[in-house]
Amino acid sequence: MVFHAASHAAELRDVGFTVVAAEISPMLLSAARIEACSALDSMLAQIDAVPDPKANSPRSAGAFSFREIVHRAPQRYDFRISEDGCFSKVCDEATTCATSILIALHDLPLHPHDHDFRTSWVRHVLPFQPRAIMSGIVTSLPGASVQNFHADGSPMHFALAARVPRHRLFQVFFPLVDIPKDSIGTQFWAGSHLSRREREFWRWNGVSSLLEADASAMASMSSPACPAGSIIIFDYRIIHRGLGNHGQFARPIGHALLSTGLASDRQSYGRFPSVWDTAAIRRGGTPPSSDFAAPMGSRDFL
């Protein structure tokens, strides 16, 4: 695995994301892709096997939240699979690669727009060793539309991360298929994790259409290519959106959430029923509050 950790760390600090050639084994990726697609097919088949006399379309087409799978928006699914298969091995390789870059990040000088001078000394108090706190797969099927712009982190996390530079969350994407540039991947607003851009977004109350109408902001957008076997690491505060899938094939992307300091995004999966509970499916699972912002569980950002 050959890459320059310090240069990727600097890009992550300044731009908010970086693409790394992690060189994960193609054979392992292929096995993980088959595993992921099979798991999704099985869960959707389980949901559709329970007839719904009130609906004219399959149950899996509607919004729902189960312990193992959430329907975020039409043709988009976020799900978890067994931790002892090929996907788990790919996830381990991706997080190992990302960990070395995050360690290098904390050795760099702080970005002048991304910390509070009065509290930056706390950087040397909190633990810096990254730890994985969550993983899963996000799949967009053919026909999935573009998402609204959003930040994964809450306003509270924005505030705490600015005051305590080591208190950070980072998302690691590792596509199981090739992601061409400006195509079916993720679009990032470069630099929007910094406090000055964060204030602009929340000034608009996070309304995606207002951001789309801002020519200056849209000129800063980037939708990087990421071949299967590579990873994208991005700051949890960066404004981004998943692009639509107008192709003929599914787009499975593994993801892992890494924490430094004491940052967390605690999610309570236990309160949702299991997708393998037929009675729960008959009740419709737990509908998320929004098609475009369905939580995997109750969330508590710190």
C-alpha positions as CSV (number, residue, x, y, z in Angstrom):
1,M,0.0,0.0,0.0
2,V,1.9,3.0,-1.3
3,F,0.7,6.6,-0.6
4,H,1.9,9.7,1.1
5,A,-0.1,10.0,4.3
6,A,1.0,13.6,5.0
7,S,-0.1,14.9,1.7
8,H,-3.5,13.2,1.9
9,A,-3.8,14.5,5.5
10,A,-3.1,18.1,4.3
11,E,-5.8,17.8,1.6
12,L,-8.3,16.4,4.1
13,R,-7.5,19.3,6.5
14,D,-7.8,22.0,3.8
15,V,-10.4,20.7,1.3
16,G,-12.4,18.4,3.6
17,F,-11.9,15.2,1.6
18,T,-9.2,13.1,-0.1
19,V,-9.1,10.1,-2.4
20,V,-6.6,7.4,-1.6
21,A,-5.4,4.5,-3.7
22,A,-5.7,1.9,-0.9
23,E,-5.1,-1.0,-3.4
24,I,-7.6,-3.4,-1.8
25,S,-7.5,-6.8,-3.4
26,P,-9.8,-7.0,-6.5
27,M,-10.7,-10.6,-5.6
28,L,-11.7,-9.6,-2.1
29,L,-13.7,-6.7,-3.5
30,S,-15.5,-8.9,-5.9
31,A,-16.5,-11.3,-3.1
32,A,-17.6,-8.4,-0.9
33,R,-19.7,-7.0,-3.8
34,I,-21.5,-10.3,-4.3
35,E,-22.0,-10.6,-0.5
36,A,-23.5,-7.1,-0.3
37,C,-25.8,-7.5,-3.3
38,S,-27.0,-10.9,-2.0
39,A,-27.7,-9.5,1.4
40,L,-29.7,-6.6,0.0
41,D,-31.7,-8.8,-2.3
42,S,-32.5,-11.2,0.6
43,M,-33.7,-8.3,2.9
44,L,-35.8,-6.7,0.1
45,A,-37.3,-10.2,-0.8
46,Q,-38.1,-10.7,2.9
47,I,-39.9,-7.4,3.1
48,D,-41.8,-8.0,-0.2
49,A,-42.8,-11.5,0.8
50,V,-45.4,-10.1,3.2
51,P,-48.3,-8.8,1.1
52,D,-49.7,-5.4,1.7
53,P,-53.4,-5.3,0.7
54,K,-53.4,-1.4,0.9
55,A,-50.5,-0.8,-1.5
56,N,-50.2,-1.2,-5.2
57,S,-46.4,-1.4,-5.1
58,P,-44.0,-3.7,-3.3
59,R,-43.4,-2.9,0.4
60,S,-39.7,-2.3,-0.3
61,A,-40.6,0.7,-2.4
62,G,-41.9,2.6,0.6
63,A,-39.9,4.3,3.4
64,F,-39.0,2.1,6.4
65,S,-36.4,1.6,9.1
66,F,-35.4,-1.8,10.4
67,R,-32.5,-2.9,12.6
68,E,-30.6,-4.1,9.6
69,I,-31.7,-1.8,6.8
70,V,-33.2,1.7,6.2
71,H,-34.8,3.0,3.0
72,R,-33.4,6.5,2.8
73,A,-35.0,7.7,-0.5
74,P,-36.4,6.0,-3.6
75,Q,-33.9,3.4,-4.8
76,R,-31.4,4.1,-2.0
77,Y,-30.8,1.7,0.8
78,D,-28.4,1.8,3.8
79,F,-27.9,-1.6,5.4
80,R,-25.6,-3.7,7.6
81,I,-24.4,-7.2,7.0
82,S,-22.5,-9.9,8.8
83,E,-19.2,-8.9,10.5
84,D,-17.4,-12.1,9.6
85,G,-17.5,-12.1,5.8
86,C,-15.5,-10.6,3.0
87,F,-17.1,-7.2,3.4
88,S,-15.7,-7.0,6.9
89,K,-12.2,-7.7,5.6
90,V,-12.5,-5.0,3.0
91,C,-13.8,-2.6,5.7
92,D,-10.8,-3.5,7.9
93,E,-8.3,-2.7,5.1
94,A,-10.1,0.6,4.3
95,T,-10.1,1.7,7.9
96,T,-6.4,0.7,8.4
97,C,-5.5,2.9,5.4
98,A,-7.6,5.8,6.7
99,T,-6.2,5.5,10.2
100,S,-2.7,6.2,9.1
101,I,-3.9,9.4,7.3
102,L,-5.8,10.6,10.4
103,I,-2.8,10.1,12.6
104,A,-0.8,12.2,10.1
105,L,-3.6,14.8,10.1
106,H,-3.2,15.3,13.9
107,D,0.6,15.9,13.4
108,L,-0.1,18.8,11.0
109,P,-0.5,22.5,12.1
110,L,-4.1,23.4,12.5
111,H,-6.0,25.2,9.7
112,P,-6.4,28.9,10.7
113,H,-10.2,28.8,9.9
114,D,-10.8,25.6,11.8
115,H,-10.1,26.1,15.4
116,D,-10.6,28.3,18.4
117,F,-7.3,29.7,19.7
118,R,-8.7,29.9,23.2
119,T,-9.3,26.1,23.4
120,S,-6.9,24.6,20.8
121,W,-4.5,23.5,23.6
122,V,-7.1,20.7,24.4
123,R,-5.8,19.1,21.2
124,H,-2.9,17.7,23.2
125,V,-5.2,16.3,26.0
126,L,-7.7,14.1,24.1
127,P,-6.8,10.8,22.7
128,F,-5.8,10.9,19.0
129,Q,-5.9,7.2,18.0
130,P,-8.8,6.8,15.5
131,R,-11.4,4.2,16.3
132,A,-14.1,2.7,14.1
133,I,-17.6,3.2,15.6
134,M,-19.9,2.2,12.8
135,S,-19.9,0.6,9.3
136,G,-22.4,-0.5,6.6
137,I,-23.2,-0.2,2.9
138,V,-25.1,2.5,1.0
139,T,-26.5,1.3,-2.3
140,S,-28.2,3.3,-4.9
141,L,-30.1,1.3,-7.5
142,P,-30.7,2.4,-11.1
143,G,-33.2,5.3,-11.1
144,A,-32.0,6.8,-7.8
145,S,-32.2,10.5,-7.9
146,V,-29.7,13.1,-6.6
147,Q,-29.8,13.8,-2.9
148,N,-30.2,17.1,-1.2
149,F,-27.0,18.8,0.0
150,H,-26.4,18.0,3.7
151,A,-23.7,17.6,6.3
152,D,-23.6,14.3,8.3
153,G,-22.5,16.2,11.4
154,S,-25.0,18.2,13.5
155,P,-24.5,22.0,14.3
156,M,-23.5,20.8,17.8
157,H,-20.7,18.7,16.3
158,F,-19.6,21.6,14.2
159,A,-19.3,23.8,17.3
160,L,-17.4,21.2,19.4
161,A,-15.1,20.3,16.6
162,A,-14.0,23.9,16.1
163,R,-13.3,24.4,19.7
164,V,-11.6,21.0,20.3
165,P,-9.5,20.2,17.1
166,R,-9.0,16.6,18.1
167,H,-12.7,16.0,18.6
168,R,-13.6,14.9,15.1
169,L,-15.6,12.4,13.0
170,F,-14.5,11.2,9.6
171,Q,-16.4,9.1,7.1
172,V,-14.6,6.5,5.0
173,F,-16.2,5.5,1.7
174,F,-14.8,2.4,-0.1
175,P,-16.7,1.7,-3.3
176,L,-17.2,-1.9,-4.3
177,V,-17.5,-0.8,-8.0
178,D,-15.6,1.9,-10.0
179,I,-17.0,5.4,-9.5
180,P,-16.2,7.7,-12.4
181,K,-15.7,11.4,-12.0
182,D,-18.8,13.6,-12.1
183,S,-21.0,10.5,-12.4
184,I,-22.7,8.3,-9.8
185,G,-20.5,9.1,-6.8
186,T,-20.6,11.8,-4.2
187,Q,-20.4,15.6,-4.7
188,F,-18.5,17.6,-2.1
189,W,-18.5,21.4,-1.5
190,A,-14.7,21.8,-1.1
191,G,-13.8,23.6,2.1
192,S,-17.3,23.6,3.5
193,H,-16.2,21.8,6.7
194,L,-14.4,25.0,7.7
195,S,-16.2,27.3,10.0
196,R,-16.7,30.1,7.5
197,R,-18.4,27.8,5.0
198,E,-20.4,26.1,7.7
199,R,-21.9,29.4,8.7
200,E,-22.9,30.1,5.1
201,F,-24.8,26.8,4.9
202,W,-26.6,27.1,8.2
203,R,-27.4,30.8,7.3
204,W,-29.5,29.3,4.6
205,N,-31.0,26.8,7.1
206,G,-29.4,24.0,5.2
207,V,-31.8,24.4,2.2
208,S,-30.3,22.5,-0.7
209,S,-32.0,24.5,-3.4
210,L,-30.6,27.8,-2.1
211,L,-27.1,26.3,-2.3
212,E,-27.7,25.1,-5.9
213,A,-28.7,28.6,-6.9
214,D,-25.3,30.0,-5.6
215,A,-23.0,30.1,-8.6
216,S,-19.9,30.6,-6.4
217,A,-20.7,27.7,-4.2
218,M,-21.4,25.4,-7.1
219,A,-18.1,26.3,-8.7
220,S,-16.4,24.9,-5.6
221,M,-18.2,21.5,-6.0
222,S,-16.2,18.4,-6.7
223,S,-17.3,14.8,-7.6
224,P,-14.1,12.8,-7.6
225,A,-13.5,9.5,-9.3
226,C,-12.8,6.6,-6.9
227,P,-12.0,3.2,-8.4
228,A,-13.0,0.1,-6.6
229,G,-10.1,-0.6,-4.2
230,S,-9.6,3.0,-3.3
231,I,-11.2,5.0,-0.6
232,I,-12.5,8.5,0.0
233,I,-12.0,10.0,3.5
234,F,-14.1,13.1,4.3
235,D,-14.7,15.3,7.3
236,Y,-18.1,14.6,8.9
237,R,-18.9,18.4,8.6
238,I,-18.4,18.8,4.9
239,I,-21.5,19.6,2.8
240,H,-22.1,16.9,0.2
241,R,-24.7,14.9,-1.6
242,G,-25.0,11.5,-3.4
243,L,-25.5,11.9,-7.1
244,G,-28.2,10.1,-9.0
245,N,-27.7,6.6,-10.5
246,H,-28.7,6.9,-14.1
247,G,-26.9,3.7,-15.1
248,Q,-28.0,0.1,-15.4
249,F,-26.2,-1.3,-12.3
250,A,-26.3,-0.9,-8.6
251,R,-23.8,1.3,-6.9
252,P,-22.8,-0.3,-3.5
253,I,-20.4,1.8,-1.4
254,G,-19.1,0.5,1.9
255,H,-18.7,3.1,4.7
256,A,-17.1,3.3,8.1
257,L,-17.2,6.1,10.6
258,L,-14.0,6.9,12.4
259,S,-13.8,8.9,15.6
260,T,-10.9,10.8,17.2
261,G,-10.9,12.4,20.6
262,L,-14.2,11.7,22.2
263,A,-16.4,12.4,19.2
264,S,-19.4,10.1,18.6
265,D,-22.5,9.7,16.5
266,R,-24.4,7.3,18.8
267,Q,-27.3,5.5,17.0
268,S,-29.8,3.3,18.8
269,Y,-30.5,0.4,16.5
270,G,-32.2,-1.6,19.1
271,R,-35.4,0.3,19.1
272,F,-36.2,-0.8,15.5
273,P,-37.6,-4.2,14.8
274,S,-35.6,-6.8,12.8
275,V,-36.3,-7.1,9.1
276,W,-36.6,-10.9,9.8
277,D,-39.6,-10.2,12.0
278,T,-42.6,-10.9,9.8
279,A,-45.1,-9.2,12.1
280,A,-43.0,-6.1,12.2
281,I,-42.9,-6.0,8.4
282,R,-46.7,-6.3,8.4
283,R,-46.9,-3.3,10.6
284,G,-44.6,-1.4,8.1
285,G,-41.5,-1.3,10.2
286,T,-40.7,2.2,11.6
287,P,-41.2,4.8,8.9
288,P,-38.4,7.4,8.9
289,S,-39.4,11.0,9.4
290,S,-38.1,12.0,6.0
291,D,-37.4,10.2,2.7
292,F,-34.2,12.1,2.4
293,A,-33.0,12.1,6.0
294,A,-33.9,8.7,7.4
295,P,-31.8,7.9,10.4
296,M,-30.4,4.4,11.1
297,G,-31.6,5.0,14.6
298,S,-32.1,7.7,17.2
299,R,-29.0,9.9,16.9
300,D,-27.0,11.8,19.5
301,F,-24.1,13.8,18.0
302,L,-21.2,14.9,20.2
